[in-house]
Amino acid sequence: MGKHREIFPFRPELVGHEEEKIILGKKSGRDSILYALEKLNLPIPSPEKVDEILSKVKRLGEEKKGPVTDDEFIKIVEETV
């Protein structure tokens, strides 16, 4: 639930909802990229590399007209870092 845990009085899965999920794509921001890196246990790169990853995620989301999968995101990170 990342650093925004304080907005939830309790975890969504405790009341029958799915775990919080961030969708990566053309409208993603830096916080989404950092959250995905943390969730997938990937190293946090320099701010410049995060911006480069963000640019590639947005481009891919636009090209495929849909969300970027975890596997696609991992590939982008590996190619960038």
C-alpha positions as a printed Julia matrix, in Angstrom:
81×3 Matrix{Float64}:
   0.0    0.0     0.0
   3.05   2.2    -0.2
   3.45   5.49    1.56
  -0.26   6.32    1.17
  -1.31   3.67    3.69
  -2.68   6.36    6.0
  -5.65   7.05    3.7
  -7.01   3.54    4.29
  -8.42   2.8     7.76
  -7.66  -0.9     7.12
  -6.25  -3.05    4.35
  -8.66  -3.62    1.42
  -8.07  -7.39    1.35
  -9.33  -7.66    4.95
 -12.8   -6.66    3.79
 -12.91  -8.81    0.67
 -11.43  -6.37   -1.84
  -8.39  -6.95   -3.99
  -5.04  -5.66   -2.86
  -4.25  -2.1    -3.99
  -3.0   -2.19   -7.56
  -1.25   0.47   -9.61
  -1.74   0.39  -13.37
   1.26   1.52  -15.4
   0.68   3.2   -18.74
   0.5    6.47  -20.61
  -0.85   8.39  -17.6
   1.66   7.08  -15.06
   3.8    9.37  -12.94
   7.07   9.07  -11.02
   5.31   7.84   -7.87
   3.72   4.98   -9.84
   7.13   3.97  -11.17
   8.69   4.08   -7.7
   5.78   2.07   -6.26
   6.11  -0.58   -8.98
   9.87  -0.82   -8.43
   9.31  -1.35   -4.71
   6.44  -3.83   -5.22
   8.52  -5.93   -7.63
  11.61  -5.75   -5.37
  13.64  -3.99   -8.04
  16.47  -1.6    -7.15
  15.56   2.09   -7.08
  17.71   3.8    -9.74
  18.82   7.43   -9.89
  16.15  10.1   -10.49
  17.38  10.46  -14.08
  16.89   6.74  -14.71
  13.44   6.83  -13.09
  12.49   9.6   -15.54
  13.83   7.5   -18.43
  11.84   4.45  -17.25
   8.74   6.64  -16.93
   9.18   7.91  -20.48
   9.47   4.36  -21.83
   6.45   3.17  -19.83
   4.34   6.04  -21.17
   5.52   5.39  -24.73
   4.73   1.66  -24.5
   1.32   2.31  -22.93
   0.5    4.71  -25.75
   1.73   2.31  -28.45
  -0.21  -0.7   -27.18
  -3.2    1.4   -26.06
  -3.31  -0.45  -22.77
  -1.55  -1.03  -19.47
   2.07  -2.12  -19.21
   2.41  -5.59  -17.66
   4.82  -6.43  -14.85
   6.97  -8.42  -17.3
   7.11  -5.5   -19.73
   7.98  -3.14  -16.88
  10.76  -5.42  -15.64
  12.19  -5.58  -19.18
  12.13  -1.75  -19.44
  13.91  -1.44  -16.09
  16.56  -4.02  -17.02
  17.23  -2.27  -20.36
  17.41   1.17  -18.72
  19.45   0.42  -15.62
